Amino acid sequence: MSGHDNSEHGELGHIVPFKVYLAVCISLMVLTVITVVVAETVDVGSWNIVVAMLIASVKASLVALFFMHLKFEDPITWLYAGFPIVLLFLLMGGIFLDNPTRMEVKPVEVVDTLKAKE
Amino acid sequence: MSSSNEATVSGPPHAHHWDPVTAYHGSKLGMWLFLATEILLFGVLFTAFAIFRYLYMEEFHHASQYLDWKMGAINTAVLIFSSFTAVLGVDAAQHGDNKKTFRWLCVTVACGFIFLIVKYLEYSHKAHIGLFPFIECNDHAQFCWDSVEFKNEFKMYFGLYYCMTMLHALHVIIGMGILTWALLKAKKNRYSTDYYTPVEMGALYWHLVDLIWIYLFPLLYLVD
């Protein structure tokens, strides 16, 4: 492990010490266990999905920042990594503003509704 | 315009190869742009899942109980560990160690195999109990996909489940292909501290595959 101990600039990419990778790996495993335990034991109703997605986002950030070296990248790489997330939030935000306004229309159930009328 | 720019750059104006640093950074930026399109590709599926989960909350909760969270958890651990070994492969390449790069990438590809085997076991179990489209109904199965009793909401849940996990599995297979190509180059001692682009790009792709599974696992297997 000698030579791994200090964070340094490689000739091309950023060289990260082994112990950082190990710590990230262990954190990801621990967070996975937490996700499972929380989902199986704690019941906070509709907040379950929020908690699960928050933990997943922490895990995803760890993967992106350290395993994918995003922490050491330049602003334009951050822009490339960030814009699809902004677009996704726009898409989901728009849909979730729109959906509650017409809850009666359930596309898949249309067939069943017709049957019930017969 | 271009000739005046080229005049300021050292080296021949029409060189066939860029210098290693420029080539490396160009490849990496291109890779990130590609990964952005991948996030959008899976993003619309996640959005579709969110819409129908919102509309059919109870049915989705019921349907999700037919997934075995233990299998999903094993696969999550396998993919996280494989991401770890992939990044160790990159680290070895950054230190110019072809042998270690080869070994770590072999472990990563092996993890990919384990993931696919677990996924196969899950799918075949679903097919066995009749929770799979295009399978003819039989008396032994618990469910019959094409019967009237089989609720449309269930079809929606499992349809999305199969679309998302199969597209993800396809990415695992492609990732294994890229990493195999990268590790064969390591076997031939092709990498040095100023060239290891295939390892880095293969690993970036692999990490994205892991990252998508990190969201898929709780969403499909755990959330009620």
Contacts between the chains, C-beta under 8 A, distances in Angstrom:
chain1	res1	chain2	res2	distance
A	3	B	95	7.1
A	4	B	91	7.7
A	10	B	94	4.7
A	10	B	193	6.7
A	11	B	20	7.8
A	11	B	21	7.9
A	11	B	193	4.8
A	11	B	194	5.2
A	12	B	20	6.9
A	12	B	21	6.4
A	12	B	24	4.6
A	12	B	94	7.4
A	12	B	193	7.5
A	12	B	194	6.5
A	12	B	196	7.5
A	13	B	24	7.4
A	13	B	28	7.9
A	13	B	90	7.5
A	13	B	94	6.0
A	13	B	200	6.4
A	15	B	91	7.0
A	15	B	94	5.2
A	15	B	95	7.6
A	16	B	91	7.1
A	18	B	88	7.6
A	18	B	91	7.1
A	21	B	84	6.3
A	21	B	87	5.5
A	21	B	88	6.5
A	21	B	91	7.1
A	22	B	84	7.7
A	24	B	84	7.6
A	25	B	80	6.6
A	25	B	81	7.0
A	25	B	83	7.8
A	25	B	84	4.0
A	28	B	80	4.6
A	28	B	83	7.9
A	29	B	77	6.4
A	29	B	80	6.1
A	32	B	73	6.7
A	32	B	76	5.2
A	32	B	77	6.4
A	32	B	80	6.8
A	32	B	217	7.9
A	35	B	217	7.7
A	35	B	218	5.4
A	35	B	222	6.6
A	36	B	69	6.7
A	36	B	73	5.6
A	36	B	222	6.7
A	39	B	69	7.8
A	39	B	218	6.6
A	39	B	222	3.8
A	39	B	223	6.7
A	39	B	224	7.6
A	40	B	69	7.5
A	40	B	222	7.6
A	43	B	224	7.8
A	48	B	223	5.8
A	48	B	224	5.8
A	49	B	219	7.8
A	49	B	223	4.7
A	52	B	218	4.0
A	52	B	219	7.3
A	52	B	222	6.1
A	52	B	223	5.3
A	53	B	215	7.5
A	53	B	218	7.2
A	53	B	219	7.6
A	55	B	218	7.3
A	56	B	214	5.3
A	56	B	215	5.0
A	56	B	217	7.9
A	56	B	218	5.5
A	56	B	219	7.9
A	59	B	214	4.8
A	60	B	211	5.1
A	60	B	214	5.3
A	60	B	215	6.9
A	63	B	83	6.3
A	63	B	207	5.6
A	63	B	210	6.0
A	63	B	211	5.0
A	63	B	214	6.9
A	64	B	207	7.6
A	64	B	211	6.7
A	66	B	87	7.8
A	67	B	83	5.4
A	67	B	84	7.5
A	67	B	86	7.5
A	67	B	87	4.7
A	67	B	203	7.8
A	67	B	207	4.9
A	67	B	210	7.8
A	68	B	204	5.8
A	68	B	207	4.8
A	68	B	208	7.8
A	76	B	29	6.7
A	77	B	28	7.3
A	77	B	29	6.5
A	77	B	32	5.3
A	80	B	29	6.9
A	80	B	32	4.2
A	80	B	33	5.4
A	80	B	35	7.8
A	80	B	36	5.4
A	81	B	32	6.1
A	81	B	35	7.5
A	81	B	36	7.0
A	83	B	36	6.4
A	84	B	36	4.4
A	84	B	37	7.5
A	84	B	39	4.1
A	84	B	40	5.0
A	84	B	43	6.7
A	85	B	39	7.0
A	87	B	40	6.5
A	87	B	43	7.5
A	88	B	39	7.2
A	88	B	40	7.2
A	88	B	43	4.3
A	88	B	46	7.7
A	88	B	47	7.3
A	91	B	43	7.0
A	91	B	44	7.4
A	91	B	47	5.6
A	92	B	47	5.5
A	92	B	50	6.4
A	95	B	47	6.3
A	95	B	50	7.6
A	95	B	51	6.1
A	96	B	50	7.6
A	96	B	54	7.6
A	99	B	51	6.5
A	99	B	54	6.3
A	99	B	55	7.6
A	103	B	55	7.8
A	106	B	55	5.6
A	106	B	56	7.6
A	108	B	56	7.8
A	108	B	152	4.5
A	108	B	153	6.5
A	108	B	155	8.0
A	108	B	156	5.8
A	109	B	152	6.9
A	109	B	153	7.9
A	111	B	152	7.1
A	112	B	152	7.0
